[in-house]
Amino acid sequence: MRAGLFFTAALAALSIWNSAPASAETIHVVIDKVAYGPVNISARVGDTIEWSNKDIVAHTATNRDKSWDYMILPNKKASLKLTKAGEIDYYCKFHPNMKGHISVK
Amino acid sequence: MKFNRIAVAFASLLLVTGAASAQGAKPNDAQIAHIAYTAGLADIANAQQALKKTKNKEVRAFAQDMARDHKAVNDKALALVKKLKVTPQDNDTSKSIAKGQADARAKLSKLKGAAFDKAYIANEVAYHKTVNGALETVLIPSASNAELKSLLETGLKIFQGHLEHAEHVASELK
């Protein structure tokens, strides 16, 4: 009986866990050899993008619409919490040949 | 116009170097390291001159980026040649780069304000085109050490970024 009750409770807990909305994730972007990797990201509102700069020079992650602009020194990180859905094009203002895209749903 | 002539003269010098390398006299790693380092130093000197003379916010930001990036790449190059126990070797290409950019700065020193800004950025566009071309066609293919080749390849991507940045600043100055 006890085992059965425990099993039912566990199952109930599991179903609650399953029905909860997906928890926010941190999506890692590595900057290496003058490129964002990965270049294209799919994310959800509430997720955080974290850029790590592995290059020998400073870079930026700069939104084309100028709403945000992070300078990321070598061996440093920067992060951004995504607060609304939309398509974001960003680039490095020091090296405009570096381009990235974030699709937020 | 004067700056274009300097850039063309410098480009022809590098073409000559390129022609010589096609005939089997390709630069060795000690010469390649010297050429890359000298090219970086020249652009740092160009940036320092611009920082003294310009009042334009975008031109100033560009010059600061050049000074910072070329120092970072040159510091890495110095650490690498030390590790590889290679002594950078002076050569005609290094000499022509140093002289070409010293001559460009001498001409730029006579200009002021918007005329200086335009001429400085025009020289940066031409200079980065020339150096990037030399990296692609002569220096990277000639490099024998894998770490040196890799640093030059990363350097080329950084400098291609500088070229795009310079072209953007040039279009804003018009």
Chai-1 contact restraints between the chains, C-beta under 6 A:
chainA,res_idxA,chainB,res_idxB,connection_type,confidence,min_distance_angstrom,max_distance_angstrom,comment,restraint_id
A,K33,B,T154,contact,1.0,0.0,6.0,A-B,restraint_1
A,V34,B,K157,contact,1.0,0.0,6.0,A-B,restraint_2
A,V34,B,I158,contact,1.0,0.0,6.0,A-B,restraint_3
A,I56,B,A72,contact,1.0,0.0,6.0,A-B,restraint_4
A,I56,B,K76,contact,1.0,0.0,6.0,A-B,restraint_5
A,V57,B,D69,contact,1.0,0.0,6.0,A-B,restraint_6
A,V57,B,A72,contact,1.0,0.0,6.0,A-B,restraint_7
A,V57,B,I158,contact,1.0,0.0,6.0,A-B,restraint_8
A,F94,B,D65,contact,1.0,0.0,6.0,A-B,restraint_9
A,H95,B,G161,contact,1.0,0.0,6.0,A-B,restraint_10
A,P96,B,E164,contact,1.0,0.0,6.0,A-B,restraint_11
A,P96,B,H165,contact,1.0,0.0,6.0,A-B,restraint_12
A,N97,B,Q160,contact,1.0,0.0,6.0,A-B,restraint_13
A,N97,B,G161,contact,1.0,0.0,6.0,A-B,restraint_14
A,N97,B,E164,contact,1.0,0.0,6.0,A-B,restraint_15
